[in-house]
Amino acid sequence: MPPLPARFAGIILAFAPLFVHRSWRHAQLLLTGAILTPGRRTVASVLRITGRVQERRFVNVHRILNRAA
C-alpha cells in the first residue's frame, strides 16, 4: 500500500495507544482501509481495497475487532 498523506497518518496514529504492539499492524490496516473504502465498510471490503484480499491469515484481522474490550 502506498504511504498515506500526513493528515491521514496523524489521524490513524492517534489510535496507536489503544492497541498492543502486535495488534497495531492489523489495526492500522483496518483504519486505513476504513478511510479508503467507499460504501459499506466490512472487513472483507477493507481487505479488498488495501490489496490484501488473498491474505491467508485474514482471521488475525477479525480478531482485532472481536477482542475489543
Backbone as JSON, one array per atom type, in Angstrom:
{
  "sequence": "MPPLPARFAGIILAFAPLFVHRSWRHAQLLLTGAILTPGRRTVASVLRITGRVQERRFVNVHRILNRAA",
  "N": [[0.83, -1.17, 0.0], [0.53, 2.25, -0.78], [2.15, 5.02, 0.91], [0.29, 7.02, 3.24], [-1.16, 10.34, 3.06], [0.04, 13.0, 5.18], [-1.95, 14.11, 6.9], [-3.86, 12.07, 7.13], [-2.29, 10.05, 8.24], [-1.7, 11.19, 10.7], [-4.21, 11.12, 11.93], [-4.67, 8.37, 12.11], [-2.51, 7.57, 13.72], [-3.28, 8.58, 16.16], [-4.81, 6.63, 17.31], [-3.05, 4.66, 18.07], [-2.11, 4.27, 20.84], [-4.15, 2.73, 21.89], [-3.88, 0.1, 21.26], [-2.04, -2.98, 21.57], [1.37, -3.65, 20.7], [1.64, -5.84, 18.88], [-0.89, -6.13, 17.73], [-1.29, -3.69, 16.56], [-0.38, -3.38, 13.94], [-2.29, -4.76, 12.39], [-4.57, -3.34, 13.13], [-3.96, -0.83, 12.14], [-4.05, -1.34, 9.41], [-6.81, -1.87, 9.18], [-7.91, 0.62, 9.93], [-6.84, 2.34, 7.98], [-7.91, 1.19, 5.67], [-10.63, 1.58, 6.22], [-10.86, 4.32, 5.95], [-10.36, 4.59, 3.23], [-12.26, 2.98, 1.96], [-15.15, 2.95, 0.02], [-18.71, 3.19, 0.52], [-20.3, 0.43, 2.16], [-18.55, -0.57, 5.01], [-16.98, -3.26, 5.57], [-14.95, -5.89, 6.98], [-14.05, -7.52, 4.94], [-14.35, -5.83, 2.69], [-12.55, -3.84, 3.37], [-10.13, -5.27, 3.36], [-10.1, -5.87, 0.65], [-9.86, -3.34, -0.6], [-7.38, -2.54, 0.3], [-5.74, -4.29, -0.94], [-5.28, -6.8, 0.1], [-6.86, -9.03, -0.09], [-6.38, -11.67, -0.67], [-4.99, -12.6, 1.48], [-3.72, -15.06, 3.61], [-4.0, -15.34, 6.34], [-6.28, -13.92, 7.26], [-7.96, -14.06, 9.39], [-6.68, -13.05, 11.59], [-7.02, -10.33, 11.35], [-9.73, -10.08, 11.82], [-9.8, -10.81, 14.5], [-8.85, -8.59, 15.84], [-11.03, -6.89, 16.02], [-12.83, -8.51, 17.42], [-11.74, -8.87, 19.94], [-11.95, -6.52, 21.29], [-12.3, -4.54, 24.14]],
  "CA": [[0.0, 0.0, 0.0], [1.33, 3.47, -0.77], [2.03, 5.78, 2.16], [-0.83, 7.96, 3.33], [-0.82, 11.74, 3.32], [0.35, 13.29, 6.59], [-3.13, 14.35, 7.74], [-4.46, 10.77, 7.44], [-1.38, 9.35, 9.14], [-1.89, 11.77, 12.03], [-5.47, 10.62, 12.48], [-4.5, 6.96, 12.45], [-1.57, 7.45, 14.85], [-3.97, 8.92, 17.4], [-5.37, 5.39, 17.86], [-1.97, 3.73, 18.41], [-2.03, 3.88, 22.25], [-5.26, 1.85, 22.26], [-3.57, -1.26, 20.83], [-0.71, -3.51, 21.88], [2.24, -3.55, 19.52], [1.38, -6.92, 17.92], [-2.15, -5.93, 17.01], [-1.33, -2.37, 15.93], [-0.19, -3.53, 12.5], [-3.59, -5.12, 11.81], [-5.49, -2.23, 13.37], [-3.59, 0.23, 11.2], [-4.6, -1.76, 8.13], [-8.25, -1.67, 9.23], [-8.21, 2.05, 9.94], [-6.51, 2.87, 6.66], [-8.91, 0.69, 4.74], [-11.92, 2.21, 6.52], [-10.83, 5.66, 5.36], [-10.34, 4.49, 1.78], [-13.34, 2.15, 1.43], [-16.44, 3.6, -0.2], [-19.88, 2.36, 0.81], [-20.34, -0.36, 3.4], [-17.2, -0.87, 5.47], [-16.82, -4.56, 6.22], [-13.55, -6.31, 6.99], [-13.75, -8.02, 3.59], [-14.17, -4.7, 1.77], [-11.3, -3.17, 3.76], [-9.02, -6.07, 2.82], [-10.13, -5.76, -0.8], [-9.38, -2.02, -1.02], [-5.97, -2.44, 0.63], [-4.99, -5.26, -1.73], [-4.94, -7.97, 0.9], [-8.0, -9.93, -0.11], [-5.87, -13.05, -0.75], [-4.16, -12.89, 2.65], [-4.06, -16.36, 4.17], [-4.33, -15.25, 7.77], [-7.2, -12.8, 7.45], [-8.62, -14.21, 10.68], [-5.99, -12.17, 12.55], [-7.62, -9.0, 11.24], [-11.03, -10.18, 12.5], [-9.57, -10.9, 15.95], [-8.67, -7.24, 16.37], [-12.36, -6.38, 16.34], [-13.51, -9.39, 18.38], [-11.13, -8.79, 21.27], [-12.09, -5.18, 21.85], [-12.9, -4.54, 25.48]],
  "C": [[0.87, 1.24, 0.0], [1.16, 4.23, 0.54], [0.88, 6.78, 2.1], [-0.34, 9.39, 3.47], [-0.7, 11.99, 4.83], [-0.9, 13.49, 7.44], [-3.87, 13.05, 8.05], [-3.6, 9.99, 8.42], [-1.52, 9.88, 10.56], [-3.16, 11.28, 12.7], [-5.31, 9.18, 12.93], [-3.57, 6.78, 13.65], [-2.2, 7.83, 16.18], [-4.55, 7.68, 18.08], [-4.3, 4.41, 18.34], [-1.91, 3.35, 19.89], [-3.13, 2.91, 22.69], [-4.98, 0.38, 21.95], [-2.2, -1.68, 21.34], [0.07, -3.56, 20.58], [1.91, -4.61, 18.47], [0.13, -6.67, 17.1], [-2.22, -4.59, 16.29], [-1.19, -2.45, 14.41], [-1.52, -3.86, 11.81], [-4.6, -3.99, 11.99], [-5.21, -1.08, 12.4], [-4.12, -0.08, 9.81], [-6.11, -1.52, 8.09], [-8.63, -0.19, 9.18], [-7.95, 2.71, 8.59], [-7.56, 2.45, 5.63], [-10.28, 1.32, 4.96], [-11.98, 3.63, 5.96], [-10.98, 5.58, 3.84], [-11.55, 3.77, 1.17], [-14.62, 2.96, 1.23], [-17.58, 2.64, 0.17], [-19.78, 1.64, 2.14], [-18.93, -0.8, 3.78], [-17.18, -2.17, 6.27], [-15.33, -4.9, 6.2], [-13.16, -6.81, 5.6], [-13.53, -6.86, 2.61], [-12.91, -3.92, 2.09], [-10.11, -3.94, 3.23], [-8.95, -5.96, 1.31], [-9.5, -4.44, -1.25], [-7.89, -1.84, -0.72], [-5.11, -3.46, -0.11], [-4.61, -6.51, -0.98], [-6.05, -9.0, 0.95], [-7.55, -11.4, -0.15], [-5.02, -13.44, 0.45], [-4.64, -14.17, 3.33], [-4.52, -16.27, 5.62], [-5.23, -14.06, 8.06], [-7.93, -12.89, 8.78], [-7.96, -13.33, 11.74], [-6.58, -10.76, 12.52], [-8.98, -9.0, 11.94], [-10.86, -10.22, 14.02], [-9.38, -9.54, 16.59], [-10.01, -6.68, 16.81], [-13.06, -7.2, 17.41], [-12.97, -9.26, 19.79], [-11.23, -7.42, 21.93], [-12.82, -5.24, 23.18], [-13.8, -3.32, 25.65]]
}
